[in-house]
Amino acid sequence: MIPIPMHTVLVGVAAFVGFLTCCAVLAKLAIWWAGELVRLAGVKGGTGGEMRRRAYLLAAVFAGLAISGCGGGGGGGKCASPYTGLWIGTTTTDQIILSENCDYQYQGPGCTSAGTYAAPLGSQGSVRVVIQSTTGGNCLPVGTYACAYSASSTTLTFNCGGGVFNYRR
């Protein structure tokens, strides 16, 4: 059995709680909206039963759409920005992929790592990066880092404590 560091467990629990909060808020909004549709259906006239059925059906469709968007996995990721995508190293022969769902993958000489980053990225600043797994001896260890960065549409500079690394598109 592979031991899991406590900080990795805590990050997972926090993500799950955030997911549940998102879904709960969207479900409450859908229920309120369904009630409003039913109320309006009764006011507008028509056959009450038929209008209520249509209102409930429409509310169920919108509730399903809203809830399916929870967790950032249904497209439209919370980290979508001009800086997501593949970056090729110019400092060393490495590459980093920043995804729209806040995951990253790094491959470099003697190192492969994966984890998450906070979003959205602006053109410069500091970003929280959580390294969740590494293979090879040249990686930063598993942990949470505050990484300084600057970015443009074609260049990215990162420093997570292991030195400055430059990238291009």
C-alpha positions as CSV (number, residue, x, y, z in Angstrom):
1,M,0.0,0.0,0.0
2,I,1.3,3.4,-0.9
3,P,1.2,6.0,1.9
4,I,-0.7,9.2,1.0
5,P,0.6,12.4,2.5
6,M,-1.8,14.2,4.9
7,H,-1.7,17.5,2.8
8,T,-2.9,15.5,-0.3
9,V,-5.8,14.1,1.7
10,L,-6.7,17.6,3.0
11,V,-6.6,19.1,-0.6
12,G,-8.9,16.3,-1.8
13,V,-11.4,16.8,1.1
14,A,-11.4,20.6,0.4
15,A,-12.1,20.0,-3.3
16,F,-14.9,17.6,-2.5
17,V,-16.5,20.0,-0.1
18,G,-16.3,22.8,-2.7
19,F,-17.9,20.4,-5.2
20,L,-20.8,19.7,-2.8
21,T,-21.3,23.4,-2.0
22,C,-21.5,24.2,-5.7
23,C,-24.0,21.5,-6.4
24,A,-26.1,22.5,-3.3
25,V,-26.3,26.1,-4.4
26,L,-27.2,25.2,-7.9
27,A,-29.9,22.7,-6.8
28,K,-31.5,25.3,-4.5
29,L,-31.5,27.8,-7.3
30,A,-33.2,25.2,-9.6
31,I,-35.8,24.4,-7.0
32,W,-36.6,28.0,-6.5
33,W,-36.8,28.5,-10.2
34,A,-39.1,25.5,-10.6
35,G,-41.4,27.0,-7.9
36,E,-41.5,30.3,-9.8
37,L,-42.4,28.6,-13.0
38,V,-45.2,26.7,-11.4
39,R,-46.5,29.9,-9.8
40,L,-46.4,31.7,-13.1
41,A,-48.0,28.8,-14.9
42,G,-50.9,29.0,-12.4
43,V,-51.2,32.8,-13.0
44,K,-50.9,32.7,-16.8
45,G,-53.8,30.3,-17.2
46,G,-54.1,27.4,-19.5
47,T,-54.8,24.0,-18.2
48,G,-53.2,24.0,-14.8
49,G,-52.0,20.4,-14.8
50,E,-50.5,20.7,-18.3
51,M,-48.7,24.0,-17.5
52,R,-47.4,22.6,-14.2
53,R,-46.0,19.5,-15.9
54,R,-44.3,21.6,-18.5
55,A,-42.9,23.9,-15.8
56,Y,-41.5,20.9,-13.8
57,L,-40.0,19.3,-16.9
58,L,-38.3,22.5,-17.9
59,A,-37.1,23.1,-14.3
60,A,-35.7,19.5,-14.2
61,V,-33.8,20.0,-17.5
62,F,-32.3,23.2,-16.2
63,A,-31.5,21.7,-12.8
64,G,-29.7,18.8,-14.5
65,L,-27.7,21.2,-16.7
66,A,-26.7,23.3,-13.7
67,I,-25.7,20.3,-11.6
68,S,-23.7,18.7,-14.4
69,G,-21.5,21.8,-14.5
70,C,-20.3,21.2,-10.9
71,G,-16.7,20.4,-10.2
72,G,-15.2,21.9,-13.3
73,G,-15.2,18.6,-15.2
74,G,-18.0,19.4,-17.6
75,G,-16.1,21.8,-19.9
76,G,-15.8,25.5,-19.4
77,G,-13.0,24.9,-16.8
78,K,-12.5,27.4,-14.0
79,C,-8.8,27.9,-15.1
80,A,-9.6,28.7,-18.7
81,S,-7.3,31.6,-19.7
82,P,-5.0,32.6,-22.6
83,Y,-2.2,30.9,-20.6
84,T,-3.6,27.3,-20.6
85,G,-2.1,24.8,-23.0
86,L,1.3,23.4,-23.8
87,W,4.5,25.4,-23.0
88,I,7.9,24.3,-24.3
89,G,10.9,25.0,-22.2
90,T,13.7,27.3,-23.4
91,T,15.8,27.1,-20.2
92,T,16.0,23.3,-20.4
93,T,14.4,20.6,-22.4
94,D,11.1,20.4,-20.5
95,Q,7.5,21.1,-21.1
96,I,4.4,22.0,-19.0
97,I,0.8,21.6,-19.8
98,L,-1.7,23.9,-17.9
99,S,-5.2,22.6,-18.4
100,E,-8.5,24.5,-18.2
101,N,-9.6,22.3,-15.3
102,C,-6.6,23.5,-13.2
103,D,-4.5,20.4,-13.6
104,Y,-0.9,20.6,-14.8
105,Q,1.6,18.1,-16.1
106,Y,5.4,18.6,-16.2
107,Q,8.0,16.6,-18.1
108,G,11.7,17.4,-17.8
109,P,15.1,15.8,-17.7
110,G,14.7,13.1,-15.0
111,C,11.4,14.3,-13.8
112,T,7.7,13.9,-14.4
113,S,5.2,15.6,-12.1
114,A,1.5,16.3,-11.9
115,G,-0.9,18.3,-9.8
116,T,-3.1,21.3,-9.7
117,Y,-2.8,25.1,-9.8
118,A,-5.0,27.9,-8.6
119,A,-6.8,30.0,-11.1
120,P,-7.2,32.1,-13.1
121,L,-3.8,33.2,-14.1
122,G,-3.2,36.8,-14.9
123,S,-0.2,38.2,-16.7
124,Q,2.0,38.1,-13.6
125,G,1.9,37.4,-9.9
126,S,2.1,34.3,-7.7
127,V,0.0,31.2,-8.0
128,R,-0.5,28.2,-5.6
129,V,0.8,25.0,-7.2
130,V,0.1,21.6,-5.6
131,I,2.5,18.9,-6.7
132,Q,0.5,15.7,-6.1
133,S,2.9,13.1,-7.7
134,T,6.5,13.0,-9.0
135,T,8.7,10.4,-10.6
136,G,12.5,10.9,-11.0
137,G,15.0,12.5,-8.8
138,N,15.1,16.0,-10.4
139,C,11.6,17.0,-9.4
140,L,10.4,19.3,-6.6
141,P,9.0,17.1,-3.9
142,V,5.2,16.5,-3.4
143,G,3.8,19.6,-1.7
144,T,2.3,23.0,-2.0
145,Y,4.3,25.9,-3.5
146,A,3.8,29.6,-4.1
147,C,5.2,30.1,-7.6
148,A,6.1,33.5,-9.0
149,Y,5.3,33.8,-12.7
150,S,4.9,36.3,-15.6
151,A,3.2,35.4,-18.9
152,S,2.3,36.8,-22.3
153,S,0.6,35.1,-25.2
154,T,3.9,33.6,-26.3
155,T,6.1,33.4,-23.2
156,L,5.9,32.1,-19.6
157,T,8.4,32.4,-16.8
158,F,7.9,30.2,-13.7
159,N,9.8,30.0,-10.4
160,C,8.5,27.6,-7.8
161,G,11.7,27.6,-5.7
162,G,13.8,25.4,-8.0
163,G,15.0,28.3,-10.1
164,V,13.6,30.4,-13.0
165,F,12.3,28.4,-16.0
166,N,11.3,30.0,-19.3
167,Y,8.8,28.7,-21.8
168,R,7.4,29.5,-25.2
169,R,4.3,28.4,-27.1
